[in-house]
Amino acid sequence: MSLKEVIQSQNFFRSLSEKDIDLLCEITTLHHYNKKFILYYENTSSKELYFLISGLARSYKIDKHDNEIFLHYIYENSLISEVSDLKSSSIYAYSNIELIEKSQILKIQYEKFKRYFLDTNLLCQEFTQEILNRSHQLQSLINREFVFDAVSKVSMMIYDDLEMFNKLKRHDIALMLHIQPATLSRVLSRLKRNYIIDIIHGEVIIKDKEALCAIYKDKIDD
């Protein structure tokens, strides 16, 4: 697939005319990376906007004790870069980004992207939606780290991202949620006992979606 065809295949750029896409191609390059590649580190800045075409990435930080703090996943057809200041010509990284699958990434010259597509309102709606999505991820992170107990953490992850929950090893899920593996096992057993989920050949299946959602929604409302 050519660069133009790749860009045209993404929902984010669907509103652009062919002329606009040609212009975007002039300031964009397509890159392929293997899994485990660190795309960038926190506290660095870039002149390029990163967009994930295919694959999977994760955002994480390192605390003062060198412990890894998982933040969130970044899925295909979405913005990777953490844009916090539309007036700046560069993008500051607030977290580390690691690719956990083979990935294709667009790198777009940010200053020209702002001038051609944001300042002219061509992609403002799509760009704003990406920022809102990131804000939602931040709120989920705050709830997960400071509000939720173990049952709420597990319930939210199963409800929001069942595919990823079943893809990961239980040990990795426990590390991500900052709970003990034994605690994760007890929570899953409790949810199964209450007929909210089932576990077949190690794979979680949701039986009562409303009850699952209510577990962590009640914590937010308290």
Biotite code that builds the C-alpha atoms (Angstrom):
import biotite.structure as struc

atoms = struc.array([
    struc.Atom([0.000, 0.000, 0.000], chain_id="A", res_id=1, res_name="MET", atom_name="CA", element="C"),
    struc.Atom([1.268, 3.472, -0.859], chain_id="A", res_id=2, res_name="SER", atom_name="CA", element="C"),
    struc.Atom([1.518, 6.239, 1.719], chain_id="A", res_id=3, res_name="LEU", atom_name="CA", element="C"),
    struc.Atom([-1.537, 7.906, 0.211], chain_id="A", res_id=4, res_name="LYS", atom_name="CA", element="C"),
    struc.Atom([-3.572, 4.685, 0.405], chain_id="A", res_id=5, res_name="GLU", atom_name="CA", element="C"),
    struc.Atom([-2.514, 4.156, 4.020], chain_id="A", res_id=6, res_name="VAL", atom_name="CA", element="C"),
    struc.Atom([-3.660, 7.647, 4.973], chain_id="A", res_id=7, res_name="ILE", atom_name="CA", element="C"),
    struc.Atom([-6.947, 7.241, 3.090], chain_id="A", res_id=8, res_name="GLN", atom_name="CA", element="C"),
    struc.Atom([-7.641, 3.978, 4.960], chain_id="A", res_id=9, res_name="SER", atom_name="CA", element="C"),
    struc.Atom([-7.689, 5.735, 8.350], chain_id="A", res_id=10, res_name="GLN", atom_name="CA", element="C"),
    struc.Atom([-10.932, 7.092, 9.805], chain_id="A", res_id=11, res_name="ASN", atom_name="CA", element="C"),
    struc.Atom([-9.089, 10.074, 11.260], chain_id="A", res_id=12, res_name="PHE", atom_name="CA", element="C"),
    struc.Atom([-8.346, 11.421, 7.767], chain_id="A", res_id=13, res_name="PHE", atom_name="CA", element="C"),
    struc.Atom([-11.605, 10.432, 6.037], chain_id="A", res_id=14, res_name="ARG", atom_name="CA", element="C"),
    struc.Atom([-12.928, 14.012, 5.869], chain_id="A", res_id=15, res_name="SER", atom_name="CA", element="C"),
    struc.Atom([-9.980, 15.249, 3.822], chain_id="A", res_id=16, res_name="LEU", atom_name="CA", element="C"),
    struc.Atom([-10.237, 15.849, 0.084], chain_id="A", res_id=17, res_name="SER", atom_name="CA", element="C"),
    struc.Atom([-7.813, 14.182, -2.290], chain_id="A", res_id=18, res_name="GLU", atom_name="CA", element="C"),
    struc.Atom([-5.963, 17.476, -2.628], chain_id="A", res_id=19, res_name="LYS", atom_name="CA", element="C"),
    struc.Atom([-5.615, 17.736, 1.166], chain_id="A", res_id=20, res_name="ASP", atom_name="CA", element="C"),
    struc.Atom([-4.374, 14.157, 1.378], chain_id="A", res_id=21, res_name="ILE", atom_name="CA", element="C"),
    struc.Atom([-1.752, 14.893, -1.257], chain_id="A", res_id=22, res_name="ASP", atom_name="CA", element="C"),
    struc.Atom([-0.616, 17.821, 0.868], chain_id="A", res_id=23, res_name="LEU", atom_name="CA", element="C"),
    struc.Atom([-0.534, 15.624, 3.957], chain_id="A", res_id=24, res_name="LEU", atom_name="CA", element="C"),
    struc.Atom([1.612, 13.087, 2.110], chain_id="A", res_id=25, res_name="CYS", atom_name="CA", element="C"),
    struc.Atom([4.219, 15.791, 1.502], chain_id="A", res_id=26, res_name="GLU", atom_name="CA", element="C"),
    struc.Atom([4.781, 16.264, 5.242], chain_id="A", res_id=27, res_name="ILE", atom_name="CA", element="C"),
    struc.Atom([4.362, 12.614, 6.312], chain_id="A", res_id=28, res_name="THR", atom_name="CA", element="C"),
    struc.Atom([6.541, 9.507, 6.369], chain_id="A", res_id=29, res_name="THR", atom_name="CA", element="C"),
    struc.Atom([5.519, 5.906, 7.074], chain_id="A", res_id=30, res_name="LEU", atom_name="CA", element="C"),
    struc.Atom([7.660, 3.780, 9.391], chain_id="A", res_id=31, res_name="HIS", atom_name="CA", element="C"),
    struc.Atom([7.648, 0.101, 10.372], chain_id="A", res_id=32, res_name="HIS", atom_name="CA", element="C"),
    struc.Atom([8.847, -1.060, 13.798], chain_id="A", res_id=33, res_name="TYR", atom_name="CA", element="C"),
    struc.Atom([9.204, -4.393, 15.558], chain_id="A", res_id=34, res_name="ASN", atom_name="CA", element="C"),
    struc.Atom([7.621, -5.119, 18.925], chain_id="A", res_id=35, res_name="LYS", atom_name="CA", element="C"),
    struc.Atom([9.473, -3.979, 22.063], chain_id="A", res_id=36, res_name="LYS", atom_name="CA", element="C"),
    struc.Atom([10.734, -0.892, 20.235], chain_id="A", res_id=37, res_name="PHE", atom_name="CA", element="C"),
    struc.Atom([10.706, 2.241, 22.407], chain_id="A", res_id=38, res_name="ILE", atom_name="CA", element="C"),
    struc.Atom([9.204, 4.953, 20.247], chain_id="A", res_id=39, res_name="LEU", atom_name="CA", element="C"),
    struc.Atom([10.165, 7.737, 22.624], chain_id="A", res_id=40, res_name="TYR", atom_name="CA", element="C"),
    struc.Atom([10.904, 8.436, 26.273], chain_id="A", res_id=41, res_name="TYR", atom_name="CA", element="C"),
    struc.Atom([9.160, 10.770, 28.692], chain_id="A", res_id=42, res_name="GLU", atom_name="CA", element="C"),
    struc.Atom([10.531, 14.302, 29.148], chain_id="A", res_id=43, res_name="ASN", atom_name="CA", element="C"),
    struc.Atom([11.657, 14.495, 25.532], chain_id="A", res_id=44, res_name="THR", atom_name="CA", element="C"),
    struc.Atom([10.265, 16.735, 22.803], chain_id="A", res_id=45, res_name="SER", atom_name="CA", element="C"),
    struc.Atom([9.599, 16.129, 19.127], chain_id="A", res_id=46, res_name="SER", atom_name="CA", element="C"),
    struc.Atom([8.807, 18.137, 16.037], chain_id="A", res_id=47, res_name="LYS", atom_name="CA", element="C"),
    struc.Atom([6.710, 15.265, 14.679], chain_id="A", res_id=48, res_name="GLU", atom_name="CA", element="C"),
    struc.Atom([3.189, 14.035, 15.371], chain_id="A", res_id=49, res_name="LEU", atom_name="CA", element="C"),
    struc.Atom([2.964, 10.239, 15.729], chain_id="A", res_id=50, res_name="TYR", atom_name="CA", element="C"),
    struc.Atom([-0.086, 8.326, 14.534], chain_id="A", res_id=51, res_name="PHE", atom_name="CA", element="C"),
    struc.Atom([-0.532, 4.548, 14.938], chain_id="A", res_id=52, res_name="LEU", atom_name="CA", element="C"),
    struc.Atom([-1.719, 2.898, 11.729], chain_id="A", res_id=53, res_name="ILE", atom_name="CA", element="C"),
    struc.Atom([-1.499, -0.730, 12.819], chain_id="A", res_id=54, res_name="SER", atom_name="CA", element="C"),
    struc.Atom([-0.160, -2.627, 15.806], chain_id="A", res_id=55, res_name="GLY", atom_name="CA", element="C"),
    struc.Atom([-0.370, -1.836, 19.497], chain_id="A", res_id=56, res_name="LEU", atom_name="CA", element="C"),
    struc.Atom([1.528, 0.469, 21.866], chain_id="A", res_id=57, res_name="ALA", atom_name="CA", element="C"),
    struc.Atom([1.529, 1.111, 25.576], chain_id="A", res_id=58, res_name="ARG", atom_name="CA", element="C"),
    struc.Atom([2.164, 4.231, 27.598], chain_id="A", res_id=59, res_name="SER", atom_name="CA", element="C"),
    struc.Atom([4.010, 3.988, 30.911], chain_id="A", res_id=60, res_name="TYR", atom_name="CA", element="C"),
    struc.Atom([6.070, 5.995, 33.384], chain_id="A", res_id=61, res_name="LYS", atom_name="CA", element="C"),
    struc.Atom([8.937, 5.145, 35.735], chain_id="A", res_id=62, res_name="ILE", atom_name="CA", element="C"),
    struc.Atom([8.651, 6.268, 39.376], chain_id="A", res_id=63, res_name="ASP", atom_name="CA", element="C"),
    struc.Atom([11.502, 7.384, 41.644], chain_id="A", res_id=64, res_name="LYS", atom_name="CA", element="C"),
    struc.Atom([12.092, 3.791, 42.735], chain_id="A", res_id=65, res_name="HIS", atom_name="CA", element="C"),
    struc.Atom([12.470, 2.655, 39.089], chain_id="A", res_id=66, res_name="ASP", atom_name="CA", element="C"),
    struc.Atom([9.109, 0.892, 39.187], chain_id="A", res_id=67, res_name="ASN", atom_name="CA", element="C"),
    struc.Atom([7.089, 0.856, 36.000], chain_id="A", res_id=68, res_name="GLU", atom_name="CA", element="C"),
    struc.Atom([3.639, 2.447, 36.155], chain_id="A", res_id=69, res_name="ILE", atom_name="CA", element="C"),
    struc.Atom([1.332, 1.334, 33.345], chain_id="A", res_id=70, res_name="PHE", atom_name="CA", element="C"),
    struc.Atom([-0.861, 4.160, 32.027], chain_id="A", res_id=71, res_name="LEU", atom_name="CA", element="C"),
    struc.Atom([-2.866, 2.933, 29.045], chain_id="A", res_id=72, res_name="HIS", atom_name="CA", element="C"),
    struc.Atom([-2.800, 1.150, 25.701], chain_id="A", res_id=73, res_name="TYR", atom_name="CA", element="C"),
    struc.Atom([-2.811, 2.920, 22.346], chain_id="A", res_id=74, res_name="ILE", atom_name="CA", element="C"),
    struc.Atom([-4.702, 1.122, 19.607], chain_id="A", res_id=75, res_name="TYR", atom_name="CA", element="C"),
    struc.Atom([-4.462, 1.355, 15.833], chain_id="A", res_id=76, res_name="GLU", atom_name="CA", element="C"),
    struc.Atom([-6.074, 4.255, 13.975], chain_id="A", res_id=77, res_name="ASN", atom_name="CA", element="C"),
    struc.Atom([-5.336, 6.666, 16.816], chain_id="A", res_id=78, res_name="SER", atom_name="CA", element="C"),
    struc.Atom([-2.961, 9.403, 17.870], chain_id="A", res_id=79, res_name="LEU", atom_name="CA", element="C"),
    struc.Atom([0.113, 8.412, 19.859], chain_id="A", res_id=80, res_name="ILE", atom_name="CA", element="C"),
    struc.Atom([1.547, 11.853, 20.606], chain_id="A", res_id=81, res_name="SER", atom_name="CA", element="C"),
    struc.Atom([0.415, 13.597, 23.783], chain_id="A", res_id=82, res_name="GLU", atom_name="CA", element="C"),
    struc.Atom([-0.565, 17.072, 22.641], chain_id="A", res_id=83, res_name="VAL", atom_name="CA", element="C"),
    struc.Atom([-1.113, 19.507, 25.506], chain_id="A", res_id=84, res_name="SER", atom_name="CA", element="C"),
    struc.Atom([-0.291, 22.899, 23.982], chain_id="A", res_id=85, res_name="ASP", atom_name="CA", element="C"),
    struc.Atom([-1.669, 23.864, 20.573], chain_id="A", res_id=86, res_name="LEU", atom_name="CA", element="C"),
    struc.Atom([0.450, 27.031, 20.545], chain_id="A", res_id=87, res_name="LYS", atom_name="CA", element="C"),
    struc.Atom([3.747, 25.174, 20.677], chain_id="A", res_id=88, res_name="SER", atom_name="CA", element="C"),
    struc.Atom([5.534, 24.008, 17.543], chain_id="A", res_id=89, res_name="SER", atom_name="CA", element="C"),
    struc.Atom([6.908, 20.923, 19.318], chain_id="A", res_id=90, res_name="SER", atom_name="CA", element="C"),
    struc.Atom([5.324, 18.078, 21.289], chain_id="A", res_id=91, res_name="ILE", atom_name="CA", element="C"),
    struc.Atom([6.440, 17.210, 24.812], chain_id="A", res_id=92, res_name="TYR", atom_name="CA", element="C"),
    struc.Atom([6.357, 13.577, 25.949], chain_id="A", res_id=93, res_name="ALA", atom_name="CA", element="C"),
    struc.Atom([4.794, 12.939, 29.358], chain_id="A", res_id=94, res_name="TYR", atom_name="CA", element="C"),
    struc.Atom([5.320, 9.189, 29.215], chain_id="A", res_id=95, res_name="SER", atom_name="CA", element="C"),
    struc.Atom([7.352, 6.438, 27.581], chain_id="A", res_id=96, res_name="ASN", atom_name="CA", element="C"),
    struc.Atom([5.826, 4.721, 24.562], chain_id="A", res_id=97, res_name="ILE", atom_name="CA", element="C"),
    struc.Atom([6.681, 1.096, 23.797], chain_id="A", res_id=98, res_name="GLU", atom_name="CA", element="C"),
    struc.Atom([5.382, -0.879, 20.835], chain_id="A", res_id=99, res_name="LEU", atom_name="CA", element="C"),
    struc.Atom([4.173, -4.289, 21.980], chain_id="A", res_id=100, res_name="ILE", atom_name="CA", element="C"),
    struc.Atom([3.326, -5.542, 18.498], chain_id="A", res_id=101, res_name="GLU", atom_name="CA", element="C"),
    struc.Atom([4.855, -4.993, 15.080], chain_id="A", res_id=102, res_name="LYS", atom_name="CA", element="C"),
    struc.Atom([3.524, -1.574, 14.142], chain_id="A", res_id=103, res_name="SER", atom_name="CA", element="C"),
    struc.Atom([3.164, 0.930, 11.327], chain_id="A", res_id=104, res_name="GLN", atom_name="CA", element="C"),
    struc.Atom([3.429, 4.566, 12.338], chain_id="A", res_id=105, res_name="ILE", atom_name="CA", element="C"),
    struc.Atom([2.919, 7.832, 10.523], chain_id="A", res_id=106, res_name="LEU", atom_name="CA", element="C"),
    struc.Atom([5.292, 10.639, 11.434], chain_id="A", res_id=107, res_name="LYS", atom_name="CA", element="C"),
    struc.Atom([3.851, 14.022, 10.479], chain_id="A", res_id=108, res_name="ILE", atom_name="CA", element="C"),
    struc.Atom([5.719, 17.336, 10.597], chain_id="A", res_id=109, res_name="GLN", atom_name="CA", element="C"),
    struc.Atom([3.780, 18.955, 13.418], chain_id="A", res_id=110, res_name="TYR", atom_name="CA", element="C"),
    struc.Atom([4.341, 22.635, 12.658], chain_id="A", res_id=111, res_name="GLU", atom_name="CA", element="C"),
    struc.Atom([3.127, 22.227, 9.069], chain_id="A", res_id=112, res_name="LYS", atom_name="CA", element="C"),
    struc.Atom([0.278, 19.974, 10.194], chain_id="A", res_id=113, res_name="PHE", atom_name="CA", element="C"),
    struc.Atom([-0.924, 22.730, 12.515], chain_id="A", res_id=114, res_name="LYS", atom_name="CA", element="C"),
    struc.Atom([-0.667, 25.341, 9.786], chain_id="A", res_id=115, res_name="ARG", atom_name="CA", element="C"),
    struc.Atom([-2.360, 23.338, 7.022], chain_id="A", res_id=116, res_name="TYR", atom_name="CA", element="C"),
    struc.Atom([-4.908, 21.254, 8.920], chain_id="A", res_id=117, res_name="PHE", atom_name="CA", element="C"),
    struc.Atom([-5.614, 22.688, 12.371], chain_id="A", res_id=118, res_name="LEU", atom_name="CA", element="C"),
    struc.Atom([-5.371, 26.433, 11.804], chain_id="A", res_id=119, res_name="ASP", atom_name="CA", element="C"),
    struc.Atom([-7.654, 25.992, 8.773], chain_id="A", res_id=120, res_name="THR", atom_name="CA", element="C"),
    struc.Atom([-10.147, 23.838, 10.757], chain_id="A", res_id=121, res_name="ASN", atom_name="CA", element="C"),
    struc.Atom([-9.779, 20.872, 8.428], chain_id="A", res_id=122, res_name="LEU", atom_name="CA", element="C"),
    struc.Atom([-9.082, 18.285, 11.133], chain_id="A", res_id=123, res_name="LEU", atom_name="CA", element="C"),
    struc.Atom([-10.037, 20.196, 14.278], chain_id="A", res_id=124, res_name="CYS", atom_name="CA", element="C"),
    struc.Atom([-12.985, 17.957, 15.134], chain_id="A", res_id=125, res_name="GLN", atom_name="CA", element="C"),
    struc.Atom([-10.975, 14.759, 14.753], chain_id="A", res_id=126, res_name="GLU", atom_name="CA", element="C"),
    struc.Atom([-8.037, 16.216, 16.662], chain_id="A", res_id=127, res_name="PHE", atom_name="CA", element="C"),
    struc.Atom([-10.269, 17.424, 19.489], chain_id="A", res_id=128, res_name="THR", atom_name="CA", element="C"),
    struc.Atom([-11.847, 13.970, 19.758], chain_id="A", res_id=129, res_name="GLN", atom_name="CA", element="C"),
    struc.Atom([-8.401, 12.400, 20.159], chain_id="A", res_id=130, res_name="GLU", atom_name="CA", element="C"),
    struc.Atom([-7.596, 14.832, 22.972], chain_id="A", res_id=131, res_name="ILE", atom_name="CA", element="C"),
    struc.Atom([-10.929, 14.032, 24.642], chain_id="A", res_id=132, res_name="LEU", atom_name="CA", element="C"),
    struc.Atom([-10.152, 10.324, 24.359], chain_id="A", res_id=133, res_name="ASN", atom_name="CA", element="C"),
    struc.Atom([-6.838, 10.951, 26.104], chain_id="A", res_id=134, res_name="ARG", atom_name="CA", element="C"),
    struc.Atom([-8.641, 12.903, 28.824], chain_id="A", res_id=135, res_name="SER", atom_name="CA", element="C"),
    struc.Atom([-10.973, 9.937, 29.366], chain_id="A", res_id=136, res_name="HIS", atom_name="CA", element="C"),
    struc.Atom([-7.942, 7.652, 29.674], chain_id="A", res_id=137, res_name="GLN", atom_name="CA", element="C"),
    struc.Atom([-6.489, 9.986, 32.292], chain_id="A", res_id=138, res_name="LEU", atom_name="CA", element="C"),
    struc.Atom([-9.731, 9.919, 34.286], chain_id="A", res_id=139, res_name="GLN", atom_name="CA", element="C"),
    struc.Atom([-9.777, 6.129, 34.119], chain_id="A", res_id=140, res_name="SER", atom_name="CA", element="C"),
    struc.Atom([-6.179, 6.089, 35.354], chain_id="A", res_id=141, res_name="LEU", atom_name="CA", element="C"),
    struc.Atom([-7.032, 8.325, 38.319], chain_id="A", res_id=142, res_name="ILE", atom_name="CA", element="C"),
    struc.Atom([-9.971, 6.097, 39.233], chain_id="A", res_id=143, res_name="ASN", atom_name="CA", element="C"),
    struc.Atom([-7.872, 2.973, 38.888], chain_id="A", res_id=144, res_name="ARG", atom_name="CA", element="C"),
    struc.Atom([-5.006, 4.237, 41.035], chain_id="A", res_id=145, res_name="GLU", atom_name="CA", element="C"),
    struc.Atom([-6.759, 6.303, 43.696], chain_id="A", res_id=146, res_name="PHE", atom_name="CA", element="C"),
    struc.Atom([-10.448, 5.354, 43.860], chain_id="A", res_id=147, res_name="VAL", atom_name="CA", element="C"),
    struc.Atom([-10.964, 1.710, 42.910], chain_id="A", res_id=148, res_name="PHE", atom_name="CA", element="C"),
    struc.Atom([-10.422, -1.385, 44.993], chain_id="A", res_id=149, res_name="ASP", atom_name="CA", element="C"),
    struc.Atom([-9.182, -4.624, 43.402], chain_id="A", res_id=150, res_name="ALA", atom_name="CA", element="C"),
    struc.Atom([-12.662, -5.802, 42.376], chain_id="A", res_id=151, res_name="VAL", atom_name="CA", element="C"),
    struc.Atom([-13.416, -2.477, 40.670], chain_id="A", res_id=152, res_name="SER", atom_name="CA", element="C"),
    struc.Atom([-10.054, -2.436, 38.866], chain_id="A", res_id=153, res_name="LYS", atom_name="CA", element="C"),
    struc.Atom([-10.531, -5.917, 37.452], chain_id="A", res_id=154, res_name="VAL", atom_name="CA", element="C"),
    struc.Atom([-14.188, -5.305, 36.566], chain_id="A", res_id=155, res_name="SER", atom_name="CA", element="C"),
    struc.Atom([-13.357, -2.106, 34.678], chain_id="A", res_id=156, res_name="MET", atom_name="CA", element="C"),
    struc.Atom([-10.604, -3.738, 32.653], chain_id="A", res_id=157, res_name="MET", atom_name="CA", element="C"),
    struc.Atom([-12.809, -6.692, 31.717], chain_id="A", res_id=158, res_name="ILE", atom_name="CA", element="C"),
    struc.Atom([-15.677, -4.383, 30.774], chain_id="A", res_id=159, res_name="TYR", atom_name="CA", element="C"),
    struc.Atom([-13.586, -1.863, 28.818], chain_id="A", res_id=160, res_name="ASP", atom_name="CA", element="C"),
    struc.Atom([-11.065, -4.187, 27.193], chain_id="A", res_id=161, res_name="ASP", atom_name="CA", element="C"),
    struc.Atom([-12.017, -7.854, 27.346], chain_id="A", res_id=162, res_name="LEU", atom_name="CA", element="C"),
    struc.Atom([-9.913, -8.729, 24.300], chain_id="A", res_id=163, res_name="GLU", atom_name="CA", element="C"),
    struc.Atom([-6.753, -7.360, 25.905], chain_id="A", res_id=164, res_name="MET", atom_name="CA", element="C"),
    struc.Atom([-7.612, -8.985, 29.255], chain_id="A", res_id=165, res_name="PHE", atom_name="CA", element="C"),
    struc.Atom([-7.777, -12.386, 27.584], chain_id="A", res_id=166, res_name="ASN", atom_name="CA", element="C"),
    struc.Atom([-4.652, -11.748, 25.532], chain_id="A", res_id=167, res_name="LYS", atom_name="CA", element="C"),
    struc.Atom([-2.408, -10.915, 28.496], chain_id="A", res_id=168, res_name="LEU", atom_name="CA", element="C"),
    struc.Atom([-1.000, -13.321, 31.068], chain_id="A", res_id=169, res_name="LYS", atom_name="CA", element="C"),
    struc.Atom([-2.660, -13.093, 34.473], chain_id="A", res_id=170, res_name="ARG", atom_name="CA", element="C"),
    struc.Atom([0.646, -12.118, 36.076], chain_id="A", res_id=171, res_name="HIS", atom_name="CA", element="C"),
    struc.Atom([1.016, -9.168, 33.685], chain_id="A", res_id=172, res_name="ASP", atom_name="CA", element="C"),
    struc.Atom([-2.558, -8.038, 34.406], chain_id="A", res_id=173, res_name="ILE", atom_name="CA", element="C"),
    struc.Atom([-1.868, -8.095, 38.137], chain_id="A", res_id=174, res_name="ALA", atom_name="CA", element="C"),
    struc.Atom([1.274, -5.976, 37.671], chain_id="A", res_id=175, res_name="LEU", atom_name="CA", element="C"),
    struc.Atom([-0.608, -3.534, 35.489], chain_id="A", res_id=176, res_name="MET", atom_name="CA", element="C"),
    struc.Atom([-3.417, -3.116, 38.020], chain_id="A", res_id=177, res_name="LEU", atom_name="CA", element="C"),
    struc.Atom([-1.007, -3.039, 40.983], chain_id="A", res_id=178, res_name="HIS", atom_name="CA", element="C"),
    struc.Atom([-2.588, -6.004, 42.724], chain_id="A", res_id=179, res_name="ILE", atom_name="CA", element="C"),
    struc.Atom([-1.247, -9.424, 43.709], chain_id="A", res_id=180, res_name="GLN", atom_name="CA", element="C"),
    struc.Atom([-1.779, -12.353, 41.299], chain_id="A", res_id=181, res_name="PRO", atom_name="CA", element="C"),
    struc.Atom([-3.577, -14.211, 44.116], chain_id="A", res_id=182, res_name="ALA", atom_name="CA", element="C"),
    struc.Atom([-5.912, -11.232, 44.532], chain_id="A", res_id=183, res_name="THR", atom_name="CA", element="C"),
    struc.Atom([-6.693, -11.269, 40.805], chain_id="A", res_id=184, res_name="LEU", atom_name="CA", element="C"),
    struc.Atom([-7.552, -14.974, 41.009], chain_id="A", res_id=185, res_name="SER", atom_name="CA", element="C"),
    struc.Atom([-9.871, -14.359, 43.983], chain_id="A", res_id=186, res_name="ARG", atom_name="CA", element="C"),
    struc.Atom([-11.637, -11.499, 42.176], chain_id="A", res_id=187, res_name="VAL", atom_name="CA", element="C"),
    struc.Atom([-12.186, -13.611, 39.059], chain_id="A", res_id=188, res_name="LEU", atom_name="CA", element="C"),
    struc.Atom([-13.529, -16.473, 41.185], chain_id="A", res_id=189, res_name="SER", atom_name="CA", element="C"),
    struc.Atom([-15.905, -14.079, 42.941], chain_id="A", res_id=190, res_name="ARG", atom_name="CA", element="C"),
    struc.Atom([-17.187, -12.623, 39.667], chain_id="A", res_id=191, res_name="LEU", atom_name="CA", element="C"),
    struc.Atom([-17.704, -16.129, 38.306], chain_id="A", res_id=192, res_name="LYS", atom_name="CA", element="C"),
    struc.Atom([-19.438, -17.257, 41.503], chain_id="A", res_id=193, res_name="ARG", atom_name="CA", element="C"),
    struc.Atom([-21.841, -14.324, 41.174], chain_id="A", res_id=194, res_name="ASN", atom_name="CA", element="C"),
    struc.Atom([-22.607, -15.297, 37.537], chain_id="A", res_id=195, res_name="TYR", atom_name="CA", element="C"),
    struc.Atom([-21.189, -12.014, 36.223], chain_id="A", res_id=196, res_name="ILE", atom_name="CA", element="C"),
    struc.Atom([-18.485, -13.728, 34.161], chain_id="A", res_id=197, res_name="ILE", atom_name="CA", element="C"),
    struc.Atom([-17.571, -17.234, 33.130], chain_id="A", res_id=198, res_name="ASP", atom_name="CA", element="C"),
    struc.Atom([-14.112, -18.659, 32.478], chain_id="A", res_id=199, res_name="ILE", atom_name="CA", element="C"),
    struc.Atom([-13.818, -21.274, 29.760], chain_id="A", res_id=200, res_name="ILE", atom_name="CA", element="C"),
    struc.Atom([-10.391, -22.741, 28.934], chain_id="A", res_id=201, res_name="HIS", atom_name="CA", element="C"),
    struc.Atom([-8.788, -19.777, 30.684], chain_id="A", res_id=202, res_name="GLY", atom_name="CA", element="C"),
    struc.Atom([-10.725, -17.185, 28.686], chain_id="A", res_id=203, res_name="GLU", atom_name="CA", element="C"),
    struc.Atom([-13.082, -14.759, 30.416], chain_id="A", res_id=204, res_name="VAL", atom_name="CA", element="C"),
    struc.Atom([-16.603, -14.372, 29.019], chain_id="A", res_id=205, res_name="ILE", atom_name="CA", element="C"),
    struc.Atom([-18.973, -11.661, 30.244], chain_id="A", res_id=206, res_name="ILE", atom_name="CA", element="C"),
    struc.Atom([-22.380, -13.022, 31.277], chain_id="A", res_id=207, res_name="LYS", atom_name="CA", element="C"),
    struc.Atom([-23.898, -9.926, 32.934], chain_id="A", res_id=208, res_name="ASP", atom_name="CA", element="C"),
    struc.Atom([-22.505, -6.726, 31.437], chain_id="A", res_id=209, res_name="LYS", atom_name="CA", element="C"),
    struc.Atom([-24.728, -4.408, 33.468], chain_id="A", res_id=210, res_name="GLU", atom_name="CA", element="C"),
    struc.Atom([-23.712, -5.997, 36.772], chain_id="A", res_id=211, res_name="ALA", atom_name="CA", element="C"),
    struc.Atom([-20.043, -5.853, 35.765], chain_id="A", res_id=212, res_name="LEU", atom_name="CA", element="C"),
    struc.Atom([-20.268, -2.147, 34.924], chain_id="A", res_id=213, res_name="CYS", atom_name="CA", element="C"),
    struc.Atom([-22.174, -1.374, 38.132], chain_id="A", res_id=214, res_name="ALA", atom_name="CA", element="C"),
    struc.Atom([-19.293, -2.686, 40.273], chain_id="A", res_id=215, res_name="ILE", atom_name="CA", element="C"),
    struc.Atom([-16.944, 0.144, 39.353], chain_id="A", res_id=216, res_name="TYR", atom_name="CA", element="C"),
    struc.Atom([-19.563, 2.768, 38.472], chain_id="A", res_id=217, res_name="LYS", atom_name="CA", element="C"),
    struc.Atom([-20.790, 2.598, 42.073], chain_id="A", res_id=218, res_name="ASP", atom_name="CA", element="C"),
    struc.Atom([-17.261, 3.452, 43.248], chain_id="A", res_id=219, res_name="LYS", atom_name="CA", element="C"),
    struc.Atom([-17.195, 6.564, 41.045], chain_id="A", res_id=220, res_name="ILE", atom_name="CA", element="C"),
    struc.Atom([-20.611, 7.700, 42.310], chain_id="A", res_id=221, res_name="ASP", atom_name="CA", element="C"),
    struc.Atom([-19.708, 7.265, 46.007], chain_id="A", res_id=222, res_name="ASP", atom_name="CA", element="C"),
])
